[in-house]
Amino acid sequence: MKTFDFSVTIAGESLDIEVALDILRTAIEEGYPTGTLSKCGYVGHKTYTEHGWKVARARKFGVTAEAAGDAVVSKRVKEELVTA
């Protein structure tokens, strides 16, 4: 017998923990043969600052600030564009 451990990260403003756990349990129960054992649990959450979220979003989900449309253009680049 082997065990396989997975990590799931869900991002959002709010989340019903019990609903999320039920969705995961149901997916596992319906997707694998009878007798497959599983355990789903809630570990915790983290609240990010705006900058921290942009970094975490890029690292965890691969969505950069440029791709999300919320990148900051530095003042120096703006000044160079105006004077050029």
FITI-743884 format. One record per residue: residue in three letters; residue number from 1; x, y, z of N, C-alpha, C, O in turn. Coordinates in steps of 0.05 Angstrom, whole numbers, m for minus. Example, Ala and Ser with C-alpha at 12.3 -4.5 7.8 and 13.67 -1.06 7.14 Angstrom:
! FITI-743884
<node type="ALA" seq="1" n_east="264" n_north="m114" n_up="156" ca_east="246" ca_north="m90" ca_up="156" c_east="264" c_north="m66" c_up="156" o_east="285" o_north="m66" o_up="169"/>
<node type="SER" seq="2" n_east="257" n_north="m45" n_up="142" ca_east="273" ca_north="m21" ca_up="143" c_east="258" c_north="1" c_up="157" o_east="268" o_north="23" o_up="161"/>
//
This chain:
! FITI-743884
<node type="MET" seq="1" n_east="17" n_north="m24" n_up="0" ca_east="0" ca_north="0" ca_up="0" c_east="18" c_north="25" c_up="0" o_east="39" o_north="25" o_up="13"/>
<node type="LYS" seq="2" n_east="9" n_north="45" n_up="m15" ca_east="24" ca_north="70" ca_up="m16" c_east="4" c_north="93" c_up="m8" o_east="m20" o_north="90" o_up="m11"/>
<node type="THR" seq="3" n_east="16" n_north="114" n_up="2" ca_east="0" ca_north="139" ca_up="6" c_east="11" c_north="161" c_up="m13" o_east="35" o_north="161" o_up="m18"/>
<node type="PHE" seq="4" n_east="m7" n_north="178" n_up="m21" ca_east="1" ca_north="200" ca_up="m39" c_east="m10" c_north="226" c_up="m26" o_east="m34" o_north="228" o_up="m20"/>
<node type="ASP" seq="5" n_east="8" n_north="245" n_up="m21" ca_east="0" ca_north="270" ca_up="m9" c_east="m1" c_north="292" c_up="m30" o_east="17" o_north="294" o_up="m47"/>
<node type="PHE" seq="6" n_east="m22" n_north="308" n_up="m29" ca_east="m26" ca_north="330" ca_up="m48" c_east="m30" c_north="356" c_up="m32" o_east="m38" o_north="356" o_up="m9"/>
<node type="SER" seq="7" n_east="m24" n_north="378" n_up="m45" ca_east="m29" ca_north="404" ca_up="m34" c_east="m47" c_north="419" c_up="m53" o_east="m42" o_north="420" o_up="m77"/>
<node type="VAL" seq="8" n_east="m68" n_north="431" n_up="m43" ca_east="m87" ca_north="447" ca_up="m59" c_east="m88" c_north="475" c_up="m48" o_east="m92" o_north="479" o_up="m24"/>
<node type="THR" seq="9" n_east="m85" n_north="495" n_up="m65" ca_east="m87" ca_north="523" ca_up="m57" c_east="m110" c_north="535" c_up="m72" o_east="m111" o_north="534" o_up="m97"/>
<node type="ILE" seq="10" n_east="m128" n_north="548" n_up="m57" ca_east="m151" ca_north="561" ca_up="m69" c_east="m149" c_north="591" c_up="m61" o_east="m147" o_north="597" o_up="m37"/>
<node type="ALA" seq="11" n_east="m151" n_north="609" n_up="m80" ca_east="m149" ca_north="637" ca_up="m74" c_east="m176" c_north="651" c_up="m79" o_east="m189" o_north="645" o_up="m99"/>
<node type="GLY" seq="12" n_east="m184" n_north="668" n_up="m61" ca_east="m209" ca_north="683" ca_up="m64" c_east="m213" c_north="702" c_up="m40" o_east="m198" o_north="700" o_up="m20"/>
<node type="GLU" seq="13" n_east="m232" n_north="719" n_up="m42" ca_east="m237" ca_north="738" ca_up="m20" c_east="m249" c_north="724" c_up="4" o_east="m242" o_north="730" o_up="27"/>
<node type="SER" seq="14" n_east="m266" n_north="704" n_up="m1" ca_east="m278" ca_north="689" ca_up="21" c_east="m283" c_north="661" c_up="10" o_east="m287" o_north="657" o_up="m14"/>
<node type="LEU" seq="15" n_east="m285" n_north="642" n_up="29" ca_east="m289" ca_north="614" ca_up="21" c_east="m302" c_north="599" c_up="43" o_east="m294" o_north="602" o_up="67"/>
<node type="ASP" seq="16" n_east="m323" n_north="584" n_up="37" ca_east="m336" ca_north="567" ca_up="57" c_east="m319" c_north="542" c_up="59" o_east="m318" o_north="525" o_up="41"/>
<node type="ILE" seq="17" n_east="m305" n_north="539" n_up="81" ca_east="m286" ca_north="517" ca_up="85" c_east="m300" c_north="490" c_up="82" o_east="m289" o_north="472" o_up="69"/>
<node type="GLU" seq="18" n_east="m323" n_north="487" n_up="95" ca_east="m337" ca_north="461" ca_up="94" c_east="m345" c_north="454" c_up="65" o_east="m344" o_north="430" o_up="57"/>
<node type="VAL" seq="19" n_east="m354" n_north="473" n_up="50" ca_east="m362" ca_north="468" ca_up="22" c_east="m337" c_north="459" c_up="6" o_east="m339" o_north="440" o_up="m10"/>
<node type="ALA" seq="20" n_east="m315" n_north="473" n_up="10" ca_east="m290" ca_north="465" ca_up="m5" c_east="m282" c_north="437" c_up="3" o_east="m275" o_north="421" o_up="m15"/>
<node type="LEU" seq="21" n_east="m283" n_north="430" n_up="28" ca_east="m275" ca_north="403" ca_up="37" c_east="m295" c_north="382" c_up="25" o_east="m286" o_north="361" o_up="17"/>
<node type="ASP" seq="22" n_east="m321" n_north="389" n_up="25" ca_east="m340" ca_north="370" ca_up="14" c_east="m336" c_north="366" c_up="m16" o_east="m338" o_north="343" o_up="m26"/>
<node type="ILE" seq="23" n_east="m329" n_north="386" n_up="m31" ca_east="m323" ca_north="384" ca_up="m59" c_east="m299" c_north="365" c_up="m64" o_east="m300" o_north="348" o_up="m81"/>
<node type="LEU" seq="24" n_east="m278" n_north="369" n_up="m48" ca_east="m254" ca_north="352" ca_up="m50" c_east="m260" c_north="323" c_up="m43" o_east="m253" o_north="305" o_up="m58"/>
<node type="ARG" seq="25" n_east="m275" n_north="319" n_up="m21" ca_east="m282" ca_north="292" ca_up="m13" c_east="m299" c_north="278" c_up="m34" o_east="m294" o_north="255" o_up="m41"/>
<node type="THR" seq="26" n_east="m319" n_north="292" n_up="m44" ca_east="m336" ca_north="281" ca_up="m64" c_east="m321" c_north="273" c_up="m89" o_east="m325" o_north="252" o_up="m101"/>
<node type="ALA" seq="27" n_east="m303" n_north="291" n_up="m98" ca_east="m288" ca_north="285" ca_up="m123" c_east="m271" c_north="260" c_up="m119" o_east="m268" o_north="244" o_up="m137"/>
<node type="ILE" seq="28" n_east="m259" n_north="257" n_up="m96" ca_east="m242" ca_north="234" ca_up="m90" c_east="m259" c_north="209" c_up="m89" o_east="m252" o_north="188" o_up="m100"/>
<node type="GLU" seq="29" n_east="m281" n_north="210" n_up="m74" ca_east="m299" ca_north="187" ca_up="m71" c_east="m310" c_north="177" c_up="m98" o_east="m311" o_north="153" o_up="m103"/>
<node type="GLU" seq="30" n_east="m318" n_north="196" n_up="m115" ca_east="m330" ca_north="189" ca_up="m141" c_east="m309" c_north="181" c_up="m162" o_east="m315" o_north="167" o_up="m181"/>
<node type="GLY" seq="31" n_east="m284" n_north="191" n_up="m158" ca_east="m264" ca_north="186" ca_up="m179" c_east="m247" c_north="162" c_up="m175" o_east="m232" o_north="153" o_up="m193"/>
<node type="TYR" seq="32" n_east="m247" n_north="150" n_up="m151" ca_east="m230" ca_north="127" ca_up="m145" c_east="m246" c_north="103" c_up="m136" o_east="m269" o_north="106" o_up="m127"/>
<node type="PRO" seq="33" n_east="m234" n_north="79" n_up="m138" ca_east="m249" ca_north="55" ca_up="m132" c_east="m258" c_north="54" c_up="m102" o_east="m245" o_north="67" o_up="m85"/>
<node type="THR" seq="34" n_east="m278" n_north="39" n_up="m97" ca_east="m288" ca_north="34" ca_up="m70" c_east="m265" c_north="22" c_up="m53" o_east="m250" o_north="5" o_up="m63"/>
<node type="GLY" seq="35" n_east="m262" n_north="32" n_up="m29" ca_east="m240" ca_north="22" ca_up="m12" c_east="m216" c_north="40" c_up="m12" o_east="m198" o_north="36" o_up="5"/>
<node type="THR" seq="36" n_east="m215" n_north="60" n_up="m30" ca_east="m193" ca_north="79" ca_up="m29" c_east="m198" c_north="97" c_up="m5" o_east="m219" o_north="109" o_up="m2"/>
<node type="LEU" seq="37" n_east="m178" n_north="99" n_up="12" ca_east="m180" ca_north="116" ca_up="35" c_east="m169" c_north="144" c_up="29" o_east="m150" o_north="147" o_up="15"/>
<node type="SER" seq="38" n_east="m182" n_north="164" n_up="40" ca_east="m173" ca_north="192" ca_up="37" c_east="m180" c_north="208" c_up="62" o_east="m198" o_north="201" o_up="77"/>
<node type="LYS" seq="39" n_east="m165" n_north="229" n_up="65" ca_east="m169" ca_north="247" ca_up="88" c_east="m166" c_north="275" c_up="77" o_east="m145" o_north="282" o_up="66"/>
<node type="CYS" seq="40" n_east="m186" n_north="292" n_up="80" ca_east="m184" ca_north="320" ca_up="72" c_east="m187" c_north="337" c_up="97" o_east="m205" o_north="333" o_up="113"/>
<node type="GLY" seq="41" n_east="m170" n_north="357" n_up="99" ca_east="m172" ca_north="375" ca_up="122" c_east="m163" c_north="403" c_up="115" o_east="m150" o_north="407" o_up="95"/>
<node type="TYR" seq="42" n_east="m171" n_north="421" n_up="132" ca_east="m164" ca_north="450" ca_up="129" c_east="m140" c_north="456" c_up="146" o_east="m140" o_north="450" o_up="169"/>
<node type="VAL" seq="43" n_east="m119" n_north="467" n_up="133" ca_east="m95" ca_north="473" ca_up="148" c_east="m94" c_north="502" c_up="158" o_east="m85" o_north="507" o_up="180"/>
<node type="GLY" seq="44" n_east="m105" n_north="521" n_up="142" ca_east="m105" ca_north="549" ca_up="151" c_east="m106" c_north="567" c_up="127" o_east="m108" o_north="558" o_up="104"/>
<node type="HIS" seq="45" n_east="m105" n_north="593" n_up="132" ca_east="m106" ca_north="612" ca_up="111" c_east="m85" c_north="634" c_up="116" o_east="m75" o_north="637" o_up="138"/>
<node type="LYS" seq="46" n_east="m79" n_north="649" n_up="96" ca_east="m60" ca_north="671" ca_up="98" c_east="m72" c_north="696" c_up="84" o_east="m83" o_north="694" o_up="62"/>
<node type="THR" seq="47" n_east="m70" n_north="719" n_up="97" ca_east="m79" ca_north="744" ca_up="86" c_east="m54" c_north="759" c_up="76" o_east="m35" o_north="762" o_up="90"/>
<node type="TYR" seq="48" n_east="m56" n_north="768" n_up="51" ca_east="m34" ca_north="782" ca_up="38" c_east="m38" c_north="812" c_up="36" o_east="m60" o_north="822" o_up="35"/>
<node type="THR" seq="49" n_east="m15" n_north="827" n_up="36" ca_east="m16" ca_north="855" ca_up="29" c_east="m19" c_north="856" c_up="m1" o_east="m17" o_north="835" o_up="m15"/>
<node type="GLU" seq="50" n_east="m23" n_north="879" n_up="m13" ca_east="m26" ca_north="881" ca_up="m42" c_east="m1" c_north="871" c_up="m56" o_east="m3" o_north="855" o_up="m75"/>
<node type="HIS" seq="51" n_east="22" n_north="880" n_up="m47" ca_east="47" ca_north="871" ca_up="m60" c_east="51" c_north="841" c_up="m55" o_east="59" o_north="826" o_up="m73"/>
<node type="GLY" seq="52" n_east="47" n_north="832" n_up="m30" ca_east="50" ca_north="804" ca_up="m24" c_east="33" c_north="786" c_up="m41" o_east="41" o_north="764" o_up="m49"/>
<node type="TRP" seq="53" n_east="8" n_north="795" n_up="m46" ca_east="m10" ca_north="779" ca_up="m63" c_east="0" c_north="777" c_up="m91" o_east="m1" o_north="756" o_up="m104"/>
<node type="LYS" seq="54" n_east="11" n_north="799" n_up="m102" ca_east="21" ca_north="799" ca_up="m129" c_east="45" c_north="779" c_up="m131" o_east="47" o_north="764" o_up="m151"/>
<node type="VAL" seq="55" n_east="62" n_north="778" n_up="m111" ca_east="84" ca_north="759" ca_up="m111" c_east="74" c_north="731" c_up="m109" o_east="82" o_north="713" o_up="m124"/>
<node type="ALA" seq="56" n_east="56" n_north="726" n_up="m90" ca_east="45" ca_north="699" ca_up="m85" c_east="30" c_north="689" c_up="m110" o_east="32" o_north="666" o_up="m117"/>
<node type="ARG" seq="57" n_east="15" n_north="707" n_up="m122" ca_east="m1" ca_north="700" ca_up="m146" c_east="17" c_north="691" c_up="m168" o_east="11" o_north="672" o_up="m182"/>
<node type="ALA" seq="58" n_east="39" n_north="705" n_up="m172" ca_east="58" ca_north="698" ca_up="m193" c_east="72" c_north="671" c_up="m187" o_east="75" o_north="655" o_up="m204"/>
<node type="ARG" seq="59" n_east="80" n_north="667" n_up="m161" ca_east="94" ca_north="642" ca_up="m154" c_east="76" c_north="618" c_up="m153" o_east="83" o_north="597" o_up="m163"/>
<node type="LYS" seq="60" n_east="52" n_north="621" n_up="m141" ca_east="34" ca_north="598" ca_up="m137" c_east="18" c_north="591" c_up="m162" o_east="13" o_north="568" o_up="m168"/>
<node type="PHE" seq="61" n_east="8" n_north="612" n_up="m176" ca_east="m11" ca_north="608" ca_up="m198" c_east="1" c_north="615" c_up="m225" o_east="m12" o_north="610" o_up="m245"/>
<node type="GLY" seq="62" n_east="25" n_north="627" n_up="m226" ca_east="37" ca_north="634" ca_up="m251" c_east="24" c_north="658" c_up="m265" o_east="28" o_north="662" o_up="m289"/>
<node type="VAL" seq="63" n_east="10" n_north="675" n_up="m249" ca_east="m3" ca_north="698" ca_up="m261" c_east="13" c_north="723" c_up="m252" o_east="13" o_north="731" o_up="m229"/>
<node type="THR" seq="64" n_east="28" n_north="734" n_up="m271" ca_east="44" ca_north="758" ca_up="m264" c_east="27" c_north="783" c_up="m263" o_east="4" o_north="783" o_up="m272"/>
<node type="ALA" seq="65" n_east="38" n_north="804" n_up="m252" ca_east="24" ca_north="830" ca_up="m250" c_east="18" c_north="840" c_up="m278" o_east="m4" o_north="852" o_up="m282"/>
<node type="GLU" seq="66" n_east="36" n_north="836" n_up="m297" ca_east="31" ca_north="845" ca_up="m324" c_east="8" c_north="830" c_up="m336" o_east="m9" o_north="842" o_up="m349"/>
<node type="ALA" seq="67" n_east="7" n_north="804" n_up="m332" ca_east="m14" ca_north="788" ca_up="m343" c_east="m41" c_north="795" c_up="m331" o_east="m62" o_north="794" o_up="m344"/>
<node type="ALA" seq="68" n_east="m41" n_north="802" n_up="m305" ca_east="m66" ca_north="808" ca_up="m291" c_east="m75" c_north="837" c_up="m296" o_east="m97" o_north="845" o_up="m290"/>
<node type="GLY" seq="69" n_east="m56" n_north="853" n_up="m308" ca_east="m63" ca_north="881" ca_up="m314" c_east="m61" c_north="900" c_up="m291" o_east="m71" o_north="922" o_up="m292"/>
<node type="ASP" seq="70" n_east="m47" n_north="892" n_up="m269" ca_east="m44" ca_north="910" ca_up="m246" c_east="m15" c_north="916" c_up="m240" o_east="m8" o_north="922" o_up="m217"/>
<node type="ALA" seq="71" n_east="2" n_north="916" n_up="m261" ca_east="30" ca_north="923" ca_up="m257" c_east="33" c_north="953" c_up="m254" o_east="17" o_north="968" o_up="m265"/>
<node type="VAL" seq="72" n_east="53" n_north="961" n_up="m239" ca_east="58" ca_north="989" ca_up="m234" c_east="80" c_north="998" c_up="m253" o_east="101" o_north="985" o_up="m255"/>
<node type="VAL" seq="73" n_east="76" n_north="1020" n_up="m267" ca_east="97" ca_north="1031" ca_up="m284" c_east="112" c_north="1051" c_up="m267" o_east="101" o_north="1069" o_up="m255"/>
<node type="SER" seq="74" n_east="139" n_north="1048" n_up="m266" ca_east="155" ca_north="1065" ca_up="m249" c_east="153" c_north="1094" c_up="m258" o_east="149" o_north="1100" o_up="m282"/>
<node type="LYS" seq="75" n_east="157" n_north="1113" n_up="m240" ca_east="156" ca_north="1142" ca_up="m246" c_east="179" c_north="1149" c_up="m265" o_east="176" o_north="1166" o_up="m283"/>
<node type="ARG" seq="76" n_east="202" n_north="1136" n_up="m262" ca_east="225" ca_north="1142" ca_up="m279" c_east="219" c_north="1136" c_up="m308" o_east="225" o_north="1151" o_up="m326"/>
<node type="VAL" seq="77" n_east="206" n_north="1113" n_up="m313" ca_east="199" ca_north="1106" ca_up="m340" c_east="178" c_north="1125" c_up="m351" o_east="180" o_north="1133" o_up="m374"/>
<node type="LYS" seq="78" n_east="159" n_north="1134" n_up="m335" ca_east="140" ca_north="1154" ca_up="m344" c_east="153" c_north="1180" c_up="m352" o_east="147" o_north="1192" o_up="m373"/>
<node type="GLU" seq="79" n_east="172" n_north="1189" n_up="m335" ca_east="186" ca_north="1214" ca_up="m341" c_east="202" c_north="1212" c_up="m367" o_east="202" o_north="1231" o_up="m383"/>
<node type="GLU" seq="80" n_east="215" n_north="1189" n_up="m372" ca_east="231" ca_north="1185" ca_up="m396" c_east="212" c_north="1185" c_up="m421" o_east="220" o_north="1195" o_up="m442"/>
<node type="LEU" seq="81" n_east="189" n_north="1174" n_up="m418" ca_east="170" ca_north="1174" ca_up="m440" c_east="160" c_north="1202" c_up="m447" o_east="156" o_north="1208" o_up="m470"/>
<node type="VAL" seq="82" n_east="156" n_north="1218" n_up="m427" ca_east="146" ca_north="1245" ca_up="m431" c_east="167" c_north="1263" c_up="m443" o_east="161" o_north="1279" o_up="m461"/>
<node type="THR" seq="83" n_east="192" n_north="1260" n_up="m435" ca_east="213" ca_north="1277" ca_up="m445" c_east="225" c_north="1268" c_up="m471" o_east="238" o_north="1283" o_up="m485"/>
<node type="ALA" seq="84" n_east="220" n_north="1243" n_up="m478" ca_east="232" ca_north="1233" ca_up="m503" c_east="217" c_north="1242" c_up="m528" o_east="224" o_north="1235" o_up="m550"/>
//
